[in-house]
Amino acid sequence: MRGRGWRLLVCALLLGATVPVYAAGGILVFGDSLSAAYGIDRSAGWVALLRERLAAADASLAVHNASVSGETTAGGRERLPEALARTEPDIVVLELGANDGLRALSLEAMQANLAAMIEASREAGAEVLLLGMRIPTNYGRDYGERFHASFETLAERHDVAYVPFFLAPIARDRSAFQDDGVHPDAAAQPALLEHVWPALEPLVTKVRQTSAAR
């Protein structure tokens, strides 16, 4: 627990109040519409389901969702410092880049933005999980392959936990998407959580062990 969490806990003890010890710390999910539960009830999104799973096992590990629909890596890079300062996360799940690809933006700029966010998260004391993406084939094979390879390159270069393709379990199932064919529907959200969990669970375990040793 970092400085802000300790201050809140001390205040609670002095005032005789009961407050959650998860006021700061935990997991920050920092993404776009895929993590912001676009088009469905926010409580049905995969991030909300993650919050429920962790709350059932360990109520001290909060989940903060700072995802914004339509966000690019450039926008995320601008927003991240405030989000890190506000939530003081132990883990950052970085799910950005899809909108860069859909807008055919510079892949070099996308990589630079993601790299900056990885480093900023680490400097704030957080572990990082990077969620990779793919884009439709109509963007051209070369651009599509370089887009996807960008995430793997970043994961290897910065040695962070990595999910190669966030939408892999539902990508070929048209019925798993809303009418726009882009955003997963509510029924698909549990599959997304189960896909992310094997990469996220070791980080959660590490945070719990570190907290227990303090």
C-alpha positions as CSV (number, residue, x, y, z in Angstrom):
1,M,0.0,0.0,0.0
2,R,1.5,3.3,-1.0
3,G,1.3,6.7,0.7
4,R,-2.3,7.7,-0.1
5,G,-3.6,4.3,1.1
6,W,-1.7,4.6,4.4
7,R,-3.1,8.2,5.0
8,L,-6.7,7.0,4.4
9,L,-6.2,4.1,6.7
10,V,-4.7,6.2,9.5
11,C,-7.6,8.7,9.1
12,A,-10.1,5.9,9.4
13,L,-8.5,4.6,12.6
14,L,-8.4,8.0,14.1
15,L,-12.1,8.8,13.2
16,G,-13.3,5.3,14.1
17,A,-14.7,4.9,10.6
18,T,-14.6,1.8,8.4
19,V,-13.3,2.4,4.9
20,P,-12.1,-0.1,2.3
21,V,-8.3,-0.7,2.4
22,Y,-8.4,-0.7,-1.4
23,A,-8.7,3.1,-1.7
24,A,-5.4,3.0,-3.7
25,G,-3.5,0.3,-5.3
26,G,-4.8,-2.8,-7.1
27,I,-5.3,-3.1,-10.8
28,L,-5.7,-0.2,-13.3
29,V,-7.3,-1.3,-16.6
30,F,-6.4,1.4,-19.1
31,G,-8.0,0.8,-22.5
32,D,-10.5,1.8,-25.1
33,S,-14.1,0.8,-25.8
34,L,-13.2,-2.9,-25.6
35,S,-12.6,-2.5,-21.9
36,A,-15.1,0.3,-21.3
37,A,-18.0,-2.0,-21.9
38,Y,-19.2,-0.1,-25.0
39,G,-22.8,-0.8,-25.9
40,I,-23.5,-3.0,-22.9
41,D,-24.2,-2.5,-19.2
42,R,-20.9,-1.6,-17.6
43,S,-21.5,-4.2,-14.9
44,A,-21.5,-6.8,-17.6
45,G,-18.1,-5.9,-19.0
46,W,-15.0,-8.1,-18.6
47,V,-13.4,-5.5,-16.2
48,A,-16.5,-5.6,-13.9
49,L,-16.4,-9.4,-14.0
50,L,-12.7,-9.2,-13.0
51,R,-13.6,-7.0,-10.1
52,E,-16.2,-9.5,-8.9
53,R,-13.7,-12.4,-9.2
54,L,-11.1,-10.6,-7.1
55,A,-13.5,-9.3,-4.6
56,A,-14.7,-12.8,-3.9
57,A,-11.1,-13.9,-3.2
58,D,-9.5,-10.8,-1.8
59,A,-11.5,-7.6,-1.1
60,S,-8.3,-5.6,-0.6
61,L,-7.4,-5.7,-4.3
62,A,-9.3,-3.0,-6.2
63,V,-10.0,-2.8,-9.9
64,H,-10.0,0.7,-11.4
65,N,-11.3,1.0,-14.9
66,A,-10.0,4.1,-16.7
67,S,-10.9,2.9,-20.2
68,V,-12.3,5.5,-22.7
69,S,-14.2,4.6,-25.9
70,G,-12.4,5.8,-29.0
71,E,-9.1,6.2,-27.2
72,T,-5.9,6.1,-29.2
73,T,-2.4,5.5,-27.8
74,A,-1.7,9.2,-28.1
75,G,-4.7,10.1,-26.0
76,G,-3.9,7.4,-23.5
77,R,-0.3,8.6,-23.2
78,E,-1.7,12.0,-22.2
79,R,-4.2,10.6,-19.7
80,L,-2.0,8.0,-18.0
81,P,0.0,10.2,-15.6
82,E,-3.2,11.4,-13.9
83,A,-4.7,7.9,-13.7
84,L,-1.5,6.6,-12.2
85,A,-1.4,9.4,-9.6
86,R,-5.0,8.9,-8.7
87,T,-5.1,5.1,-8.4
88,E,-1.5,4.2,-7.5
89,P,-1.9,0.8,-9.1
90,D,0.1,-2.3,-8.4
91,I,-0.8,-3.7,-11.9
92,V,-1.6,-1.8,-15.1
93,V,-3.5,-3.7,-17.8
94,L,-2.7,-1.8,-21.0
95,E,-5.3,-2.4,-23.7
96,L,-4.8,0.3,-26.3
97,G,-3.8,0.4,-30.0
98,A,-7.0,-0.9,-31.7
99,N,-8.1,2.6,-32.7
100,D,-4.7,3.5,-34.0
101,G,-4.9,0.5,-36.3
102,L,-8.5,1.2,-37.4
103,R,-7.5,4.7,-38.3
104,A,-4.3,3.5,-40.0
105,L,-2.2,5.8,-37.9
106,S,1.6,5.6,-37.7
107,L,2.8,2.3,-36.2
108,E,6.0,3.9,-35.1
109,A,4.1,6.5,-33.1
110,M,1.8,3.8,-31.7
111,Q,4.8,1.8,-30.5
112,A,6.4,5.0,-29.0
113,N,3.2,5.8,-27.1
114,L,2.8,2.3,-25.8
115,A,6.5,2.2,-24.8
116,A,6.1,5.5,-22.9
117,M,3.0,4.1,-21.0
118,I,4.8,0.9,-20.1
119,E,7.8,2.9,-18.7
120,A,5.5,5.3,-16.9
121,S,3.6,2.5,-15.3
122,R,6.9,0.8,-14.1
123,E,8.2,4.1,-12.8
124,A,5.1,4.3,-10.7
125,G,5.9,0.9,-9.3
126,A,3.4,-1.2,-11.2
127,E,3.6,-4.5,-13.0
128,V,2.4,-4.3,-16.6
129,L,0.2,-6.6,-18.7
130,L,0.0,-5.7,-22.4
131,L,-3.0,-6.9,-24.4
132,G,-2.2,-7.3,-28.1
133,M,-4.7,-6.7,-31.0
134,R,-5.3,-7.5,-34.6
135,I,-7.1,-5.5,-37.3
136,P,-9.3,-6.5,-40.2
137,T,-7.6,-7.9,-43.3
138,N,-9.0,-5.1,-45.5
139,Y,-6.2,-2.8,-44.1
140,G,-3.7,-4.8,-46.1
141,R,-1.6,-7.7,-45.1
142,D,1.6,-5.7,-44.6
143,Y,0.1,-3.1,-42.3
144,G,-1.9,-5.8,-40.4
145,E,1.1,-7.9,-39.8
146,R,3.3,-5.0,-38.7
147,F,0.5,-3.8,-36.5
148,H,0.2,-7.1,-34.6
149,A,4.0,-7.5,-34.5
150,S,4.3,-4.2,-32.8
151,F,2.7,-5.6,-29.6
152,E,5.0,-8.6,-29.5
153,T,8.0,-6.4,-30.1
154,L,7.1,-4.2,-27.2
155,A,6.4,-7.1,-24.9
156,E,9.8,-8.7,-25.6
157,R,11.7,-5.4,-25.5
158,H,10.2,-4.3,-22.2
159,D,9.8,-7.8,-20.7
160,V,6.2,-7.4,-19.7
161,A,3.3,-9.9,-19.4
162,Y,1.5,-10.3,-22.7
163,V,-1.6,-11.6,-24.3
164,P,-1.0,-11.7,-28.1
165,F,-4.6,-11.2,-29.2
166,F,-7.2,-9.9,-26.7
167,L,-10.2,-11.0,-28.8
168,A,-8.8,-14.4,-29.8
169,P,-11.5,-16.5,-28.2
170,I,-14.4,-14.7,-30.0
171,A,-12.7,-13.3,-33.1
172,R,-14.2,-15.9,-35.5
173,D,-17.7,-15.9,-33.9
174,R,-19.8,-13.2,-35.5
175,S,-22.6,-13.9,-32.9
176,A,-20.2,-12.7,-30.1
177,F,-20.3,-9.2,-31.4
178,Q,-22.8,-6.4,-31.4
179,D,-24.5,-5.2,-34.6
180,D,-21.5,-3.0,-35.5
181,G,-19.3,-6.1,-35.8
182,V,-16.6,-4.5,-33.8
183,H,-17.6,-4.5,-30.1
184,P,-18.1,-7.8,-28.2
185,D,-21.6,-8.3,-26.7
186,A,-22.4,-9.0,-23.1
187,A,-22.4,-12.7,-23.5
188,A,-18.8,-12.6,-24.8
189,Q,-17.3,-10.8,-21.8
190,P,-16.7,-13.9,-19.6
191,A,-14.6,-15.5,-22.4
192,L,-12.5,-12.3,-22.6
193,L,-11.8,-12.4,-18.9
194,E,-10.9,-16.1,-19.0
195,H,-8.5,-15.4,-21.9
196,V,-6.8,-12.6,-20.0
197,W,-6.7,-14.3,-16.6
198,P,-3.8,-16.8,-17.2
199,A,-1.5,-13.9,-17.9
200,L,-2.9,-11.7,-15.1
201,E,-3.1,-14.2,-12.3
202,P,0.6,-14.5,-11.8
203,L,0.8,-10.7,-11.4
204,V,-2.0,-10.8,-8.9
205,T,-0.3,-13.5,-6.9
206,K,2.9,-11.5,-6.9
207,V,1.1,-8.5,-5.6
208,R,-0.6,-10.4,-2.8
209,Q,2.6,-12.1,-1.8
210,T,4.4,-8.8,-1.7
211,S,1.6,-7.2,0.4
212,A,1.6,-10.1,2.8
213,A,5.4,-9.8,3.4
214,R,5.2,-6.2,4.4
